[in-house]
Amino acid sequence: MQTRSSILVVTYSEIALKGKNRPMFQRRLLNNMRKALAGEPVERINHVESRYLVRLNDPDRAQACVEKLQRVFGIRWISPTVSVDKNEAGPNLEKVCEVAAELAKRDVGNARTFKVDTRRSDRGYPRTSQEVNQIVGFAVGAAIDLPARMSRPDFTVGILVLKERFLVFSSKVEGGGGLPQGTGGRVCVLLSGGIDSPVAAWLLMRRGCRPTCVHFFSGRSYKEADTAKIVELSKILAQWANTPLTVYMVPVVPYEMRAMDHIDDPHDMVMFRRFMVKVSHAIARREDCLALVTGDSLGQVASQTLQNLAAISPDIQLPIFRPLIGMDKEQITGLSKRIGAYETSIEPYRDCCSIRSPKPVLNAKADTLLELSETMDLKSAVNEALNTSARLVVDTAGTVRVKDLSERGKPLA
């Protein structure tokens, strides 16, 4: 029997709750889906109730299309379907039963219970959804020898009743969830070489935001820096984006040269984090970002106590989002693995935060940090760092373009 899929059912996530704003979110999701499927044999994409139907000219490309759609935010599930023409279905849905039974035998796995879930887009079809469930459910139950369970079954066979055909499916591939990218505004992400910050970036992307990333490297210039790991992490994040990802590479030497004779060891870490936030704030303004994003998790390290987090940025005018603030390392690691960043994140890398004082102050005061900022001339450190940074553009295919801002005639600051 032919069970290749020429139609993908794409169910969206929170968009269904958006009321009068729903059409705007639907248009954005549709545009993002088209971008993700560029070059694939897509005949057309139709909206049917709370889902999209992606019709393919070549069923052999169905799996490749599913994998691309998995990285589109706003999508909850993708299901490859088998199409059965209504004229061929038979008076008692014999053909639909045959297809459903075959798919169930293929995909049932270790399930102990099942159900058939029918949704009718064609309200003129003479059989009710419940009648279709009973007819097809009897055939599926006989094929896989399992009892039916209407509430929380282990396995579900889905059927969509359209005007000209039935769509039958038995597998659901999880999408990115959240909201379509481009609906939530721009944010500036402080991107380190560890596990946390790529996850923080991904979580804001999942809420519809477009990220601009900022990484601080040890050294004086981008040409001398070993930033291969950061480029690789940027490429991974770019795979989840539908537009090129901008990454600023900022040297830390301007801070270190000014802090050397003015900042004591206990305050070095919190002052360095203040330097990073101030630089990122300037870049955020330049890139029209509406918030900063960090990978802070409360109490995970000494610099991330509540007192230190409050003291670092009293004069920052943009909100600072910390999406990981209440997560533990196990939860963050699970998300890192899901987005494909974990293996790269754990590779050895001399992160500039790791070479700071090992015993930072735990309860820094905002007034003290503001005083130290004046003493070490933090403003000039920020300006020099901005004007000696590099700007990378990473597209969704992983191509990287670099512009060294130190070679510009006009300063960034």
N, C-alpha and C positions, 0 to 999 in steps of 0.2 A: 504493500500500500504506500502511496506517495504522502509523506508527512513533512516535506520540506516547507519552510515558511516563506511566503511572499508578502505577508502583512505583519507588521509589528504593532502591538497594542501598547501605547505609552500612557500611563496613568500619572497625572501630576499630583503634587503634594499639597501644600497649604493654599495654593491659588484658589481652590474651591471655596475658601472661607473669606475671600476678599470683597464680596459684595459688589458695589458699583464700580470699584477699581479693578475688578477682575479682568476686563478686556485688555487693559494695559499690560498686566502680568502675563496674560495669555499670548499677546503679540510678542513680548520680549522672549518668552520661552520658545515660541515657534521660530523666531529669528535665530536664537542660540542653537536650536536643534538643526536648522538648515546649515549653519556654519559648521557644526560638528560633523555633519554628513556630507559636506562638500566633497565631490569626487566619487561619491557612491551612487549606485544605480537607483536613485529614488525617483519614482514616477510622480508621486504627489503625496502631500500630507494633509489629511482631512481631520477636522475637529468633530467628534461625535460625543455629545453630552460632556462628561467630565474626563475625556481622554482624547488622545490623538491616534490616528491610524496612519502608519508609515507604510506606503505601498511600494514594493521593490520590483524592479524589472528582472533582477537576477536573484533567485532564492539562495544561491550559493554565498551571497554576501551578507546574509542575515546575521550571522554570528559576529562578523566584523562591525556591522552597524550597531548591534546590541552593545558591544564593548565601547564604542564611541559615545553612545547615548548614556552609558553608565556614569560618565564624567560631566554630564550636563546637570547643573543645579536646577531644582524645581521639579525634577522627575522623581516619582516615588518607585514605580515599577515599570519594567519593560518585559513584555511577553511575546515571544515568537508564536504565531498562530498558524493553524491549518484552515484554509478556506474551503467551505462546502457550499456549492451553488444550491439555492433553494429548489430549483427544478430537479436536482439530482438527489435531494435529501431523502426522498421516499415518504410515503404516507404516514409512516410511524417513525420517521427520523432514523431510518436504518443506517444511512450513510453517516449521519452525525454520531450515532452510537458506535459505529465501527471505528471512526477516527478517534473518538474520545477513549474508547477501550484500548486502542493501540498506544495512544500517548500515555495513558495511565500506566500501562505495563512498562513502558520505557522509563517513566519518571517517578514512580511511586516510592522507590528506595526502601527505607525501613519503616515507613508509615504504618500505623495500626488502625487508623480510621480515615475516612474520606467524605467529601461531599461534592455535589455538582452545584455550581453557582451560575445561574442564567440571568443575564441583563438584556432587556428588550429595548433596542433603539427604535425598532419598527413596532409601533403601538397597534398597528392594524393586523399583526400576525395573530391568527385565530387561537393558538395555544397560549396559555398563561406561562409565566416563568416557572411557576410551581409544577405545572404539567410537564414542561420540558425537563426540569430537574428529576422528576420521578421516572420518566421514560429512559433518559440517558443514564441516570444513576443506577437503574437496574442492570443495564448492560455493563457499566463500569464495575459495579460490585461483583458481578459474575466473572469478569475478566481478571480481577486482582484478588478476589476472595477475601474482601475486607468488609467490615460493617460500616454503614453510613453513620455520620454524626454531624448534626447541623450546627452545633456550637463548638468552636475551636477544634476543628478537625486537624489531623496531621498533614493532610494532603487535599488539594482542591483542584477540580477540573472546572475551568471557566468556559462559558459559552456566551457570545454576543450575538444577538439576533438583529441583523441589519435588513435593509429593504430587499436586497438581492441575494444575500448569502448568510451563512452562519460562520462565525469565527470560533474555533475550538483551540484551547490552550491549556497546558498543564504545568508550566514552569513560570516562575516570576524571578526576574533578575533585579536586584536592588539598584536603584538609581542614586544620584547624589543627594536627593531630598532638598529641603529648605526652599529658598526662593530663587528665581532666575537671576543670574548675574547681570548687573547693570540696573537693578531696581533699587539698590540700597545706598548709592553714593560711593565716593572714593574714601579710602582710608590709607594711612601710612603705617606700615608694619616694621617693627624693629626685628630684623631677621638675624639670628645667631647661627652657629653651626651645630646646635644641639637638637634635641628631640622636640622641645616645647614650642618654639616660635613658629616653625612651619605648620604645626597643628593649629596654633592661634590664627595664623593667616587663613588657613583652610576653613576654619569655623566662620570667620567673617565673610569669606567668599560664599560660603553656604547660605549666608543671610542676604545675598544679593550684592555684596560690595565688590568694588574693583580695588585691588591692593597695589600700592607702590611700596616696594621694600627698601629698607636701609640696612646695610651691613657695615660693621666697623672692623677693620682688619689691622693687624699688627704690622707696622711699617710706615714708610713715608710716602710711597706712591703705589698706584695700582699695578704698574709694570713690574715692580719688585715683589708684589704680594703673591702668596700661595692661596688663591681663592677658588681652586678647582672644585672643592667640595660645595662651596656656596653657589657656584654656577650650576652644579648638578641639582642641588635642592631647588633652585629657581626654575630649572627645567621641569622638575616634577610638579611644582605648583602651577607652572604654565600649562601643563596638560589638563588642568581643571579649569583653566580660564578660556574664555572665547575671544579674548583680545590679547595682544602682546603684554608681557609683564615687564615693568620698569624696575630696575634694581640699582640703587645708589651704593657705590663702594666708597667708604669714608675712612681715611687714615686716622689712627689714634695718636700719632706722634705729636700733633699740635697740643693735645691735652697733656701728654706726658712731660713735654718740655716745660710747660708752665706750672705743672703740679709738683715738680721735683722738689723745689725748695719751700713750698707753701702748704702742702697738704700732708698731714700726718697719716700714718698707716691705717689707723682705725677708720678714718673718714675717706680713704682713697676709693674704696669700692662705691660708696654712695655718691661721692662726687663724680666719679667716672660715669655712673648711671645718669646722673644729672646732665653731664656733658652730652651723652647719647640722646637723651630726651630733647635737649635744647637744639641739637643739630637736626634731629628728626622733625621737630616742630617747624624749623625754617624750611625744610624740604617739603613738608606737608603743605605749608602755605603756598609754596611755589607750584605744587602739583594740584592745587585746589582740593586737597583732602580735608575732610570734615572731622577726623578723629585720628588719634594715634592708637596703635595696637601693640601690646607686648605679650610675651609668653609667661608672665608672672603667675606663680601658684603660691598662695599665701603660706608662708613659713617653710617653703621647700628648701630654701637656702637662707643664710643669715641676712643677705641684703634684701630679702623679700618679706621682712616683718611688716606688720601693718604700720608701725611708726616710720620705718624707712621709706615705704611706698608713699606715705603722705608727705614726707619731708622733701622728697626729691623734686617735686614739680609744683610748688605753690604758685609760681608765676606763669604757668603754662595755660594758655587761653583756650586750647582745644581739649575736649574730653579725651581721657585715656581709657580705652577698653582693655580689659584683662579677661578674656573668655575662659581661661583655664583656672581662674582664681580659686575655685572650690574643688578642683579635681586633684586626685592623687596620681602618683607616677604610673600606676598600673593602668588607670583610665586613659591617661595621655598617651602611653605607649600603644594601647590598643588602637587609638585613632591614628597614630603615626603609621602603624602597620596597614591600616585600612587605606590610607591615601597613598601608600607606596613610598613613604619617605624614611621609614625606620632604618633600613639597611644602610642608607647613605648617612643618616644622622649619627649613627654610632661609629662611623669611621673616625680614626684619629685625626684631630685637628687642634691647632694651637689657638683656641678661642681667646680673644683679648680679655674677656672677663676672668678666665681661669688663671691669669698671671697677676691678678691684683692681690692685695693683702689678704692672707688666709683668715684673719680675725677682724672682720669689719665691725663697726659699732652696730648695736642691735636697735637702738632707739634714737636715731639721729633727729635733730631739731631743725625745722625749716629755717629759723633765724640764723642758726650756725652755718648752714649750707649757703645761705644768701651772703653771709659775711665772707666765707671762704671763696665764693665766686668772685667777689670784688678783689680779694687779696691776690688771687692767682690770675686775674684778668681772664675769666672764663669766656667773656664775649669775644675777645680776639682769638681765643683757641677755637671757638665755634666758627668764626669767619674764615680762619685759615683752613680748617678742616673742610668746610664747604667748597672752598675755591681750589682745593687740591684733590678733590674726589673724582670718581669716574662714574659715568652713567651707562648702565647696560640695558639693552632691550632684548628680551627673550621671547620669541614667538612660540605659538602653540606646537610647532614642529621641532622646537629645541634649538633653532638657529639663534646665535648670540651676536649682537652688534654692540661695539664698545665706543663710547665717546669720552675721552679724557678731558674733564672740565678744567684742569690746570693749564690746558693749552688754549683756552678761550681768552679772547681779549677782554671780555666783559665779565666781571666777577659775579659769582652766584649770590653772595651775601649782600 
